[in-house]
Amino acid sequence: MPDRASPAELPARRINPAVLLWLLAAFGFATMIAPADIGMVIYHLRVPDPDDAMRLVEVRDLVNGQGWFDLVQHRFGPPAGIVSHWSRLVDAPLAGLILLLTPLTGQGMAVGLAAAFWPIALFGLYAVVLMRGTGATFGHRAGLIALVVATQTVGVTVQFAAGRVDHHGLQLTIILGMALALMRGGGRAGLVAGILAAASMAVGLEGLPYVAVGALFLCGDWCLRGRTALAALVGFGLGLGLAAPILFGVQTDPARWSVTACDALSPPWLMLAAGGLALTLACAGLDRVLARPATRFAAVAGLGLVVVAGFAALFPVCLAGPFTGMTAVVRDHWLLKVNEMTSAATFIARGQWEGLVFYPVLILATLAATCLSRRGREWAVTAMLLWPGLIMGLMEVRGLYVASGLVPLVAGGFIDRALGSPGIRWKKLSAVTAAGLVSTVWIAPAVLGETLLPWTRTAKDPEGARICLTDTALRDLAILPQGTVLAPVFMGPAILLNTPHAIVAAPYHRAVPQIAASLEGLGGIQADLRRATASQGATYLITCPTRPADDLQAETAFATRLTRGEASAAWLRPEPSQGPLKIWRVAP
């Protein structure tokens, strides 16, 4: 009988790196969303953001029979209502899920289930695109690393949280797919990139800078390399130029096909897409006669100038951006106080330490991709797409949303490269950078800052607003006879979602007069409040004691004093309320 081998003679057992990465990814996904959050969405429609609440309202109306092309929210700013600029392409899968589940659970539960699990399913799509694309570009191990990092990138995970049914998760998935197609190059990949660019514009125009940068990259690539790069450029032009009008027609009422909308896919942006198609076809026709890079650059610059000049001449209103016609009161007391519009400088000034989980990783990813851009097309494409996201993000935090989706791609390629780097000095630098690309690493300094320097935080506690948005808080309002509610702007979507009432205002830039009425009424003297309720036909007045309106006069706003019990008015009759809200019926 042979002797048993001693422990020293036994072969060392190592865990397979791929298995370890899969386990880390599974753990990250399992802990990405708290079960309690899923339950709150299913049973109470407790969604993360007012935009998510408004999206559910829009989808529920569609399910209940509102027309596909009817994008008017009829309970918002009645009697005319407000035309939404949102995409039906985002509504469609949610509506389909609700219709599928309703016979099994009833519509109320079906809405909650769809809101809870659609973002998780969408993250699955994002993860597949990310892992396969990164793997094809940088190698299989890099794809797995990118997947692990994605579950730890807060800028990504917040867009796929339970109840996060707005379009940002879909948008960053589309832009990621476009980026990967641009990296691959060739006519087929260019065509796919162009179609995805059109889809991005149809979903929402915040992807427009990335589409523009992608187009510029392909133009520059053709100028430098000539015929070798022509197929990708022409494919992109064909995909964008042909898919954009199709998607526009699919989701837009034919009666509005000629209406200029600077905040949604419409004639101005279709003109740019068509101009881009014409430019790429012209480049294809001129390719044989333009032998030098300088002449190709001159041709592209001239053709591009014609397209841009035509856009400026035909649609000058869109040169000012989507937020046109905004009064000073609405801009200063609503738009500039919306969290999505907050700049990095404001985050710092307010002591909002949570910004550390968003900004450093994007800065590091952008710099890393830029430093490696000479090493290959994949890094150059990524760097070019990250820079507009970083610049926009520094000005407005919503600029981070789409760009954050590219961070795991960079992290996967960079960390995989760092693991194989030979030099000790490079390994140390790479290790620090690699750690910095994982945003959960930045939670520790963020918590430390909040704990040790609490006096630096001057931003309002978001819980003060959230407490007034729950179904429980709105229960007393929901049982009152149907009417129109004048309430703080941020409460509008929650009221539509949880009650049968109409609202005067909600946080959307197409409703400037209604937002102004709410701000001026709740922030002014009694006469201002009376004027606002009368002009908007309000049946009820609602205030949120934990989030009073801004005072627009030297004295404390009448609505605030009314809430505190320091004032009264014969034309306002208090209604019983057990929750945090204060409710009054407006006398005719």
Phi, psi and omega in degrees: 000125184292149177291144176290136181295141176287158180305326182293334182272347181290140179293141179292136179258127179241143176287138178299125181305323179295320178296318179299317180295320177297319179295319178296319179295318179297318178296316179298319179292319182295329182259005184291324183232126181288134177305325179298323179294321178298316179297320180294326177288314184296313189265339184231003183049041179276092185262159188291333193215151176304327178297325177293320177297316180294324177297318179295323176299313181298317181291318180297320176297321178297315179298325183275008171117356177294142186296151179303319182271354180274097182261017176279130170270100191288341178266008181245113182067048180293159006275341185288326185080173182241130178282124180281150175257012182278163187266134173290340178295334176278325180292326191303308181296325177294315179298319179298318178298317181296316179296324180291322186272336186303315179299336183270325189236349191087155188293321182303311178292324181297320178298316179296317180295317179297318180294326182283319192255343176299314178299325179293318177296321179294324175298324176301318178295314178302316182296319179295313179299315181297309185293315181290319180292316178293320178298318179292332184272313187245350182119158185301316180299320179298323178297318179292320178298316179300321179296316178298313182296325180301321180288349180248004180265106187298324178299337176270309188296329179293335180278353178237020178292157176304129180088354181276076188264000176292181194274358189294321179297318177294320182297314182290332176292319179296314181294323175300314178299319178298317180300315181295323177293320178297324178296323185290320180076172182095164185294316181295315179295322177298319178298315178298316179299320179294319178296317178294324176298318177295319178298320178300315179294326179290325180287321180176145188280001176293345175276354184302317178301325179289322176297315180297317180293321177299317178296318178297321178300314182293323177296314179297322180296318178295319179301323183278319190252350177071222190301330179302327183259002187291321185300318180296319180296313180294319178300317179297314180299317179295314181300312181291313185293329181267324183284326184301310179294330178293312179295322176301314181293327181295324187249000186244134176302126179308330179293344181249013182297333182262002184276129178283124176229112183283348183253010181205163178301120186198183185313318180301316184280332173294324177297318178296319179297317178294321177297322177296320177297314179299321180296316182293323178293323176296320177298320179296321179289329183270352188303322183290333185260348179257092188274338186249149178304321182298318180290325177293319176301316181297319180295313180297318180297317180294313179295318178297321179297322178296316180298312182295319179296320177297318177299313181296324181286320184276327185227060182298334182298331183279351177291338180273000180091181185282339187265067181264158176069024183267128179286164181299321181296315181293319181294312187282327186254359173230293189304311184285354178254358175290133185302324181296336182267002183288136179271166177297322179298322179291321176304314181294314182297327181274355182069034180272088186295342179297343176300339180295336180275353181251309191285311185302319182295322180290321177297312180296318180296318180295315180293320179297313180296323179294316180296330182263004187297336178281349183276349180170161181300324183298319180288324180295316178298314182298316180299316181296326180280332181283325184301313178297325177296317179294315181297314179295322180295326177292332179272323180216131186298334180294341175296341180284338191303303184289317182298328180299332179294342179268347182300313178299328176299312178297314182299318179300310180293320184289313182295319178298319178294319182295326180296336181255008183282141188275323189283142179295315181299316179296322180297318180295314179297318180295321181296317179295315180296317180300316178297321181293340179281353178259110191291336179293340175298330183277357178294321182301307178295330178295314178295320180298318178296316178298323185283314186275335184233055183297334182292344180284341183276116177246354179293150178292145178290120181299339180295333178298327176275318184300327184297338181264002186253358185281160177297328178293316180297328185266004186297317181293327176289322185297331184274353179284154177306144187301136180199193179251133188250127168265115185218169173306145186305317185293343183273348187308304182300321180295323178295317178297321184287323190253357180222167177273002188282161169268163181232156174279311190226154173208163188280068180223132192292348177280357183243048184302314180299322181289319177297318179298320180298317179294313182296314183289324180290311183282341182255000185250198180277178184301321180298323178294319180293318179297318180295319181294316180294322181289315183293331182262001179064037184288136175267325183230151172245131180236137170231154179249104185302330182275355177215074180293158179289159175294139176284122180264353178242175179296327180270163177298138183304144181300319181297325178292317179293325177298317180298322182280356183080016181266359180208165177209166179211137183295334183273003178239120181252118181298141175251146181300138178210121179271344183267196184286339186284154170250131187233134174228143171269134182272125179291144180295000000 
